[in-house]
Amino acid sequence: MTPMEALHWRYAAKRMNGRKVPQGTLDTILDAARLAPSSYGLQPYSVLVVKDPALRERIRHAACDQPQVSECSHLLIFAAWTEVDERHVDELIELTAAARGLDPVELEGYRQSLHAAVAGFTTPEVRHHWAARQAYIALGTALTAAAAERIDASPMEGFDPPALDALLGLEAQGLRSVVLLALGYRDTMQDRLAGLAKVRWPRERFVVEWDGA
Ligand SMILES: Cc1cc2nc3c(=O)[nH]c(=O)nc-3n(C[C@H](O)[C@H](O)[C@H](O)COP(=O)(O)O)c2cc1C
């Protein structure tokens, strides 16, 4: 299947049949999300994987009772870090030096510019919105990877983040939920959206070209 075939095949399944996604395939989707680009490379988010059906049932109550939350195989929660500060920058510098065989001293200029960047988050809300935007890039990457693996993936903002954070004790872990992704297999009998044509703005409305003429 080509990337374009995968993108036409995928849709946001509203009903899933409960079949389990194999661990290896789940790992591929998670690795794809981990490879997503992020601003300054800071990756200010974590992905929580909820397998426990009983817990997913409780999460469903905080997610507008959407069936795919409990019918999926795995529920991913993309959660933004509540703290992104100089400690994280220094950790990233160490990681970068180790991955690239450099002396951290060679990255001093980079470290200073990242320190300045994180100091620029004037309020927790500004930082959260920045971190959440990065989490959405990982979400998109996971969606595309899932399609390539022929796994249905249903993104969801229809939930109550403070309620979910309280349910899972996320604040104590320095996390705030941003968006959900249910992974599984479509239930074509029950899902009224299965097999319907895609609805997208026509290309001429979507793409604005400046040809310099
Ligand atoms: C960030 C985001 C949040 C979404 N939240 C929900 C949701 O809570 N419930 C739902 O049924 N669909 C949700 N969707 C799915 C969209 O409705 C769907 O992607 C859109 O209608 C396009 O259809 P398609 O993805 O099936 O091609 C969400 C999609 C995105 C990208």
The ligand as an ORCA input file, in Angstrom:
! r2SCAN-3c Opt
* xyz 0 1
  C      -7.605     16.595     16.855
  C      -8.825     15.821     16.448
  C      -9.850     15.611     17.359
  C     -10.963     14.848     17.013
  N     -11.908     14.565     17.969
  C     -12.908     13.694     17.673
  C     -13.794     13.257     18.680
  O     -13.691     13.594     19.850
  N     -14.769     12.387     18.308
  C     -14.909     11.939     17.033
  O     -15.810     11.141     16.783
  N     -14.061     12.326     16.070
  C     -13.061     13.187     16.357
  N     -12.157     13.548     15.381
  C     -12.284     12.959     14.051
  C     -12.706     13.962     12.977
  O     -14.065     14.223     13.109
  C     -12.346     13.382     11.614
  O     -10.953     13.197     11.543
  C     -12.782     14.302     10.488
  O     -14.182     14.399     10.443
  C     -12.278     13.830      9.134
  O     -12.717     12.528      8.877
  P     -11.735     11.294      8.663
  O     -10.618     11.423      9.653
  O     -12.605     10.102      8.958
  O     -11.250     11.326      7.257
  C     -11.071     14.321     15.713
  C     -10.025     14.555     14.788
  C      -8.926     15.274     15.159
  C      -7.796     15.441     14.173
*
